[in-house]
Amino acid sequence: MPKEKFHNDTIYSLTARLVQVYNPDAFNFLIKRKNKTEKINYIGNYSAFTCFDTYEIFDSLTDLNIIKNKIVLMGYMGENITSANDLEDIYFTPLNSEISGRSHPDMYGMVIHANIISMILSKKYINEMPLWLTILISFIISYFYIYVISTYSKKIVHFNLIYPAILLLLNCLLIYFVFLIYKNFSYSINSAYFLAPILMYKTFDIYYARMVKFIRKRC
């Protein structure tokens, strides 16, 4: 959350406040987006940034000119940078190498702050498709899907046998397409609106046919 309202005051997050001082233009760009929350566009773990361990800072041989005119964050990242992660101020992120099962937190809070600052400075945000557009596209896709399935289900022999394969293929293509857009354009689409109607179509079609048959018998 870039900012929060507290009574009559606007309180900015640590990362937003740092960028406000360092690069007002990037800060204003963030505020003009008017998003209550922002998805973090991660560029990597600590290795993606210039990091110094405590002993390196006090070593006279270390060239610290690299941090001149840069935003410098100081914080806890384990006993030392190369040591195994402990459980102090460390969190799960999408960069975790284990996406399921008993995985361990993978990124220290300080590195998360660095990723947020990098995103704000570069203005490379993850944008989300508006709900109205998502529903509209979902309606169009669902309409053509139902039209094609309804048309060819009567023309193809044993269509019900190959329908599960068609359903699986279509879902995989939709998910792959959504991932491609996210990867190449940093544009997030809620695929549930596309997948739910397609997955549930056959069930509702059967239910609808039975309801019509039931009503005709009653009438």
C-alpha positions as CSV (number, residue, x, y, z in Angstrom):
1,M,0.0,0.0,0.0
2,P,1.7,3.2,-1.1
3,K,-0.2,5.3,1.4
4,E,-2.8,5.1,4.2
5,K,-5.2,7.6,5.6
6,F,-5.0,8.1,9.4
7,H,-7.5,10.5,10.8
8,N,-6.9,13.6,8.6
9,D,-3.3,12.7,7.7
10,T,-1.9,10.8,4.7
11,I,0.9,8.5,5.7
12,Y,3.2,7.2,3.0
13,S,4.9,3.8,3.1
14,L,8.7,3.7,3.8
15,T,9.5,2.9,0.2
16,A,7.2,5.7,-1.2
17,R,8.7,8.2,1.2
18,L,12.2,7.3,0.3
19,V,11.5,7.7,-3.4
20,Q,9.7,11.0,-2.7
21,V,12.9,12.4,-1.4
22,Y,15.2,10.7,-4.0
23,N,13.1,11.1,-7.2
24,P,9.9,13.2,-6.9
25,D,8.9,12.5,-10.5
26,A,8.8,8.7,-9.9
27,F,6.9,9.3,-6.6
28,N,4.3,11.5,-8.3
29,F,3.8,8.9,-11.0
30,L,3.1,6.3,-8.3
31,I,0.5,8.6,-6.6
32,K,-1.2,9.5,-9.8
33,R,-1.9,5.8,-10.4
34,K,-4.4,6.1,-7.5
35,N,-4.2,2.4,-6.7
36,K,-4.9,1.4,-3.1
37,T,-2.5,-1.5,-3.4
38,E,0.2,-2.3,-5.9
39,K,1.5,-5.8,-6.9
40,I,5.3,-5.9,-6.5
41,N,7.2,-6.4,-9.7
42,Y,10.1,-8.4,-8.4
43,I,13.5,-8.2,-10.2
44,G,15.2,-10.8,-8.0
45,N,16.5,-11.6,-4.6
46,Y,19.4,-9.9,-2.9
47,S,21.8,-10.9,-5.7
48,A,19.9,-8.5,-8.0
49,F,21.1,-5.6,-5.9
50,T,24.5,-4.3,-4.6
51,C,24.8,-5.7,-1.1
52,F,27.5,-5.2,1.5
53,D,27.9,-7.3,4.7
54,T,28.8,-5.6,7.9
55,Y,32.5,-6.5,7.9
56,E,32.8,-5.2,4.3
57,I,31.6,-1.8,5.3
58,F,34.3,-1.4,7.9
59,D,37.0,-2.8,5.6
60,S,39.2,0.0,4.2
61,L,39.7,-2.0,1.0
62,T,36.0,-1.9,0.2
63,D,35.2,0.7,-2.5
64,L,32.0,2.3,-1.3
65,N,31.8,4.9,-4.1
66,I,29.3,2.6,-5.8
67,I,26.6,3.7,-3.3
68,K,27.2,7.4,-3.9
69,N,23.9,9.2,-4.9
70,K,22.0,5.9,-4.4
71,I,19.2,4.9,-2.0
72,V,20.9,2.8,0.7
73,L,18.9,0.5,2.9
74,M,20.3,-0.9,6.1
75,G,18.6,-3.9,7.7
76,Y,18.7,-7.5,8.9
77,M,19.6,-10.2,6.3
78,G,20.8,-13.0,8.5
79,E,24.0,-13.4,10.4
80,N,25.7,-12.6,7.1
81,I,24.5,-12.4,3.5
82,T,25.8,-15.9,2.4
83,S,24.5,-17.7,5.5
84,A,21.4,-19.9,5.3
85,N,18.1,-18.1,5.8
86,D,16.8,-17.9,9.3
87,L,13.2,-17.0,10.3
88,E,13.8,-13.4,11.3
89,D,12.1,-10.8,9.1
90,I,11.8,-13.2,6.1
91,Y,8.8,-13.8,3.9
92,F,7.4,-15.9,1.1
93,T,7.4,-14.3,-2.4
94,P,6.5,-15.5,-5.9
95,L,10.2,-16.0,-6.5
96,N,10.3,-19.0,-4.1
97,S,11.9,-21.9,-5.8
98,E,9.4,-24.3,-4.2
99,I,5.9,-23.4,-5.3
100,S,4.2,-26.1,-3.2
101,G,4.8,-28.4,-0.3
102,R,6.7,-27.5,2.8
103,S,8.8,-24.6,1.4
104,H,10.7,-22.0,3.4
105,P,10.4,-18.2,3.3
106,D,12.8,-16.9,0.6
107,M,13.2,-13.2,0.9
108,Y,14.2,-10.8,3.7
109,G,12.0,-7.8,4.3
110,M,14.8,-5.4,3.4
111,V,15.1,-7.0,-0.1
112,I,11.4,-6.7,-0.6
113,H,11.7,-3.0,0.2
114,A,14.5,-2.8,-2.4
115,N,12.3,-4.5,-5.0
116,I,9.5,-2.1,-4.4
117,I,11.8,0.9,-4.7
118,S,13.3,-0.5,-7.9
119,M,9.7,-0.9,-9.3
120,I,8.8,2.7,-8.4
121,L,11.9,4.2,-9.8
122,S,11.8,2.3,-13.1
123,K,8.0,2.8,-13.3
124,K,7.6,-0.8,-14.3
125,Y,4.3,-1.6,-12.6
126,I,2.1,-4.6,-12.8
127,N,-1.2,-3.3,-14.2
128,E,-4.5,-5.2,-13.7
129,M,-7.3,-5.5,-16.3
130,P,-10.4,-3.6,-15.1
131,L,-13.3,-5.8,-13.8
132,W,-15.7,-4.5,-16.5
133,L,-13.3,-5.4,-19.3
134,T,-12.6,-8.8,-17.8
135,I,-16.3,-9.6,-17.6
136,L,-16.9,-8.3,-21.2
137,I,-14.1,-10.4,-22.7
138,S,-15.2,-13.4,-20.6
139,F,-18.7,-13.0,-22.0
140,I,-17.5,-12.8,-25.6
141,I,-15.2,-15.9,-25.2
142,S,-18.0,-17.8,-23.4
143,Y,-20.5,-16.9,-26.1
144,F,-18.3,-18.2,-29.0
145,Y,-17.3,-21.2,-27.0
146,I,-20.9,-22.3,-26.3
147,Y,-21.9,-21.5,-29.9
148,V,-19.1,-23.7,-31.3
149,I,-19.6,-26.5,-28.9
150,S,-23.4,-26.5,-29.3
151,T,-23.0,-26.5,-33.1
152,Y,-20.4,-29.2,-33.5
153,S,-21.6,-31.5,-30.7
154,K,-24.5,-32.4,-33.0
155,K,-22.4,-33.0,-36.1
156,I,-19.5,-35.0,-34.7
157,V,-20.0,-38.6,-33.8
158,H,-19.1,-39.5,-30.2
159,F,-18.5,-35.9,-29.4
160,N,-18.9,-36.5,-25.7
161,L,-15.9,-38.8,-25.8
162,I,-13.5,-36.1,-27.1
163,Y,-15.1,-33.2,-25.2
164,P,-12.9,-33.6,-22.1
165,A,-9.8,-33.4,-24.2
166,I,-11.2,-30.2,-25.9
167,L,-12.0,-28.7,-22.6
168,L,-8.5,-29.5,-21.2
169,L,-6.8,-28.1,-24.3
170,L,-8.8,-24.9,-24.3
171,N,-8.1,-24.3,-20.6
172,C,-4.4,-24.9,-21.0
173,L,-4.3,-22.4,-24.0
174,L,-6.2,-19.8,-22.0
175,I,-3.9,-20.1,-19.0
176,Y,-0.8,-20.1,-21.2
177,F,-2.1,-16.9,-23.0
178,V,-2.7,-15.2,-19.6
179,F,0.8,-16.1,-18.4
180,L,2.3,-14.8,-21.7
181,I,0.6,-11.5,-21.3
182,Y,1.7,-11.3,-17.6
183,K,5.3,-12.1,-18.5
184,N,5.8,-9.9,-21.5
185,F,3.6,-6.9,-20.6
186,S,3.3,-7.1,-16.8
187,Y,-0.4,-7.1,-17.2
188,S,-2.5,-9.2,-14.8
189,I,-5.7,-10.8,-15.9
190,N,-8.1,-12.7,-13.5
191,S,-8.4,-15.9,-15.5
192,A,-11.1,-17.2,-13.2
193,Y,-13.7,-15.2,-15.1
194,F,-12.7,-17.0,-18.4
195,L,-12.3,-20.5,-17.0
196,A,-15.4,-20.7,-14.8
197,P,-18.0,-20.4,-17.5
198,I,-16.1,-22.8,-19.8
199,L,-15.6,-25.4,-17.0
200,M,-19.2,-25.2,-15.8
201,Y,-20.9,-25.0,-19.2
202,K,-21.6,-28.7,-19.6
203,T,-23.0,-29.0,-16.1
204,F,-25.4,-26.1,-16.6
205,D,-26.3,-27.4,-20.0
206,I,-27.4,-30.7,-18.6
207,Y,-29.1,-29.0,-15.7
208,Y,-31.0,-26.7,-18.1
209,A,-32.1,-29.6,-20.2
210,R,-33.4,-31.5,-17.2
211,M,-35.2,-28.4,-15.9
212,V,-36.9,-27.8,-19.2
213,K,-38.0,-31.5,-19.3
214,F,-39.3,-31.3,-15.7
215,I,-41.3,-28.1,-16.5
216,R,-42.8,-29.6,-19.6
217,K,-44.0,-32.6,-17.6
218,R,-45.6,-30.4,-15.0
219,C,-47.3,-28.3,-17.6
